[in-house]
Amino acid sequence: MTDRKAKIIKGNDLFGPFLFARGGDDRVSRLAALVVAPERMEIPELRPMGAAAVSPVELATLFGRTYWRFDFDLPAKPDACYHFDDETFTVFSDFSSDIRSGFVSCNGQEEGDLDRPLEDRNALWTDLGREHQNRPFALLLHGGDQIYADGVWECHPDIVRWTKARRRTKQSSAFSEDMRDAVLKFYLDHYLAIYGQPQISHMLARVPSLMMWDDHDIFDGWGSHKKWFQGSEVARGMFACARAAFCLMQLAASPDGSDKTLPDMVLDRGGKSLAWKVEYPGISLVAPDLRSERTPNDIMGDHGWRDLPGALETVSKGNRILLMSSVPVIGPRLSLVEMFLHMLPRAQKYEDDLRDQWQSRWHRREWCRFLELLERIANDHDHDITILSGEIHVATRGTFETQGKTIHQLVASGISHTAPPVAFARCLGLLAWIGDNPLPDRPTKLKPLPGRIGTYCAARNYLTLDRKGQNWDANWHLEGIGWTADLTI
């Protein structure tokens, strides 16, 4: 197997169940379980606690596999369970009590991801499993780059040739059915290669997930490339395949992603944006989609901006908002870097990476608009807001001092992506020290993790969130370092 190709998956493999959260109240927790089976295979029964077997919904049959979804409720108990095949899975579903949630991001790497020994690649997933056994998680939040699909560029000879072609040829090339099949199969195979790893599948079967994608779930830098590139038929066709795979594997929905098939949590019923909102007692989770409508000049797009304010304004009274922004909202001053790179003739290749960030000079107006929205929701609607982000392969935190409330941002990245050099973290720390306050008298500031010195920590990591009564604490687990002290948010 080469570095940049998906793992070959045997046709007789059964995958799942993979649990997805659908919200809940003080009586029940609503769930969906995704099971992927060989075509025409009779799949095992799924029986929720104290209920009859559930009839599954067929989402799709593709490339010799059928994707099934079981929709069911569990009673609001700390030890609820469901049965699948000959195994019983315990699920913490009492959201009226103290709860613990996990947050992960960047579950892979650009090169050689599937060639690493699983014990090393998934060391933090193993640790997360031990944590769940000791004190169970009610939710597992995935903040982006659930897979690294950059190898999609080598999944078909015509796509390899397209990458090497001149711009005019790229703009005039068609996205053939053969290319479409190869790309979609690559994405689906890659999801199953990741989800099927024992350390990951163990958690996905026992803790309901909420997921929002980022660029590597499509390919590196999607949305921040040149307009002519993103407008090409091949690039748009690849995005459509990535979207279909996202709907299946991150939303447990039909791959067409239409109004009738999207889960109720998705805000835009037309599916132009796949942002969602899920509510439980005392907690509302909102994830804007920062990729579906992204262009070099816009992060969220018309549909995202149409729906997000209303979703936040209608959060249940008294609920804490956990806002999943795949790209950190609070970050270092990047305009200086962009200005410097613009003067170097060979450095423009890094422009896409910088444009990915809210802090890019190309997105400054939209960034201010986003911060102003959060400030209004926090103060006018009296909600505590915590931003959860990944993407940057280091751990850090930040604050946004509104004229009334402090909004905390917690960054955990990545759970399996190799840590960058310490020098990289120090350079980012220097930019953070320079600072960037886009709104007058409402500073944004990056800060070290509790007990740490540097602003950024270059170690693989994940985050836990604990609600005890009305109080919330956050802790990072840093590979080779251990747990941070409690951060009260």
Rosetta blueprint (number, residue, H / E / L):
1 M L
2 T L
3 D L
4 R L
5 K L
6 A L
7 K L
8 I L
9 I L
10 K L
11 G L
12 N L
13 D L
14 L L
15 F E
16 G E
17 P E
18 F E
19 L E
20 F E
21 A E
22 R E
23 G E
24 G E
25 D L
26 D L
27 R L
28 V E
29 S E
30 R E
31 L E
32 A E
33 A E
34 L E
35 V E
36 V E
37 A E
38 P E
39 E L
40 R L
41 M L
42 E L
43 I L
44 P L
45 E L
46 L E
47 R E
48 P E
49 M L
50 G L
51 A L
52 A L
53 A L
54 V L
55 S L
56 P L
57 V E
58 E E
59 L E
60 A E
61 T E
62 L E
63 F L
64 G L
65 R E
66 T E
67 Y E
68 W E
69 R E
70 F E
71 D E
72 F E
73 D E
74 L E
75 P E
76 A L
77 K L
78 P L
79 D L
80 A E
81 C E
82 Y E
83 H E
84 F E
85 D L
86 D L
87 E E
88 T E
89 F E
90 T E
91 V E
92 F L
93 S L
94 D L
95 F L
96 S L
97 S L
98 D L
99 I E
100 R E
101 S E
102 G E
103 F E
104 V E
105 S L
106 C L
107 N L
108 G L
109 Q L
110 E L
111 E L
112 G L
113 D H
114 L H
115 D H
116 R L
117 P L
118 L H
119 E H
120 D H
121 R H
122 N L
123 A H
124 L H
125 W H
126 T H
127 D H
128 L H
129 G H
130 R H
131 E H
132 H H
133 Q H
134 N H
135 R L
136 P L
137 F L
138 A L
139 L E
140 L E
141 L E
142 H E
143 G L
144 G L
145 D L
146 Q L
147 I L
148 Y L
149 A L
150 D H
151 G H
152 V H
153 W H
154 E H
155 C L
156 H L
157 P H
158 D H
159 I H
160 V H
161 R H
162 W H
163 T H
164 K H
165 A L
166 R L
167 R H
168 R H
169 T H
170 K H
171 Q H
172 S H
173 S L
174 A L
175 F L
176 S L
177 E H
178 D H
179 M H
180 R H
181 D H
182 A H
183 V H
184 L H
185 K H
186 F H
187 Y H
188 L H
189 D H
190 H H
191 Y H
192 L H
193 A H
194 I H
195 Y H
196 G L
197 Q L
198 P H
199 Q H
200 I H
201 S H
202 H H
203 M H
204 L H
205 A H
206 R H
207 V L
208 P L
209 S E
210 L E
211 M E
212 M L
213 W L
214 D L
215 D H
216 H H
217 D H
218 I L
219 F L
220 D L
221 G L
222 W L
223 G L
224 S L
225 H L
226 K L
227 K H
228 W H
229 F H
230 Q H
231 G L
232 S L
233 E H
234 V H
235 A H
236 R H
237 G H
238 M H
239 F H
240 A H
241 C H
242 A H
243 R H
244 A H
245 A H
246 F H
247 C H
248 L H
249 M H
250 Q H
251 L L
252 A L
253 A L
254 S L
255 P L
256 D L
257 G L
258 S L
259 D L
260 K L
261 T L
262 L L
263 P L
264 D L
265 M L
266 V E
267 L L
268 D L
269 R L
270 G L
271 G L
272 K L
273 S L
274 L L
275 A L
276 W E
277 K E
278 V E
279 E E
280 Y E
281 P L
282 G L
283 I E
284 S E
285 L E
286 V E
287 A E
288 P L
289 D L
290 L L
291 R L
292 S L
293 E L
294 R L
295 T L
296 P L
297 N L
298 D L
299 I L
300 M L
301 G H
302 D H
303 H H
304 G H
305 W H
306 R H
307 D H
308 L H
309 P H
310 G H
311 A H
312 L H
313 E H
314 T L
315 V L
316 S L
317 K L
318 G L
319 N L
320 R E
321 I E
322 L E
323 L E
324 M E
325 S L
326 S L
327 V L
328 P L
329 V L
330 I L
331 G L
332 P L
333 R L
334 L L
335 S H
336 L H
337 V H
338 E H
339 M H
340 F H
341 L H
342 H H
343 M L
344 L L
345 P L
346 R L
347 A L
348 Q H
349 K H
350 Y H
351 E H
352 D H
353 D H
354 L H
355 R H
356 D L
357 Q L
358 W L
359 Q L
360 S L
361 R H
362 W H
363 H H
364 R H
365 R H
366 E H
367 W H
368 C H
369 R H
370 F H
371 L H
372 E H
373 L H
374 L H
375 E H
376 R H
377 I H
378 A H
379 N H
380 D H
381 H L
382 D L
383 H L
384 D L
385 I E
386 T E
387 I E
388 L E
389 S E
390 G L
391 E L
392 I L
393 H L
394 V L
395 A E
396 T E
397 R E
398 G E
399 T E
400 F E
401 E E
402 T L
403 Q L
404 G L
405 K L
406 T E
407 I E
408 H E
409 Q E
410 L E
411 V E
412 A L
413 S L
414 G L
415 I L
416 S L
417 H L
418 T L
419 A L
420 P L
421 P L
422 V H
423 A H
424 F H
425 A H
426 R H
427 C H
428 L H
429 G H
430 L H
431 L H
432 A H
433 W H
434 I H
435 G L
436 D L
437 N L
438 P L
439 L L
440 P L
441 D L
442 R L
443 P L
444 T E
445 K E
446 L E
447 K E
448 P L
449 L L
450 P L
451 G L
452 R L
453 I L
454 G L
455 T L
456 Y L
457 C E
458 A L
459 A L
460 R L
461 N E
462 Y E
463 L E
464 T E
465 L E
466 D E
467 R E
468 K E
469 G L
470 Q L
471 N E
472 W E
473 D E
474 A E
475 N E
476 W E
477 H E
478 L E
479 E L
480 G L
481 I L
482 G E
483 W E
484 T L
485 A L
486 D L
487 L E
488 T E
489 I L
